[in-house]
Amino acid sequence: MIALDLDDTLLRSYLSISYRTRNAIKRAEAAGIVLVLASGRSPAAMERFARLLRMHKRPGYLICNNGTIIQESHTGKIVYTIQIPVQPALTAFDLANAEGFPVQLYDDDILYVSKPNEFADL
């Protein structure tokens, strides 16, 4: 198994995967290696890159939303999910917001942000 982070690791600065890297991944998979993509992104935001790597054609995994969702790449089936209970989430939001940090919340494939920031549009 090979697990690869998307942003600033697998993806180049203009959100592409090099031909050389795609070929190396293809060779690894031909040798029996299972590919896992990991990111803070939502499943919908990761789908483009999974399709580019043709992960929808064979077993693999997407670790999404900073590890709160794990889904099979070829079926879309969620094999693991965890959510923060409401009260601790509200407490964390209040603490971060009071310090001026931008807060991002995911509800399925919808992203809510407390204030505009450089990462929200990505």
Number of C-alpha atoms within 10 A of each C-alpha: 12 12 14 16 14 19 14 9 10 18 16 12 10 6 13 12 17 12 9 9 13 15 12 12 17 15 12 15 16 10 9 9 14 17 23 21 21 21 18 17 21 22 21 12 15 19 17 11 18 21 13 12 17 14 22 17 12 14 13 22 26 28 27 21 21 12 16 14 19 23 19 19 25 17 14 14 11 14 10 12 13 9 10 9 8 9 9 10 13 12 11 13 17 13 12 13 14 10 8 11 13 17 17 15 13 13 9 11 12 10 13 13 15 14 12 12 13 7 9 14 8 8
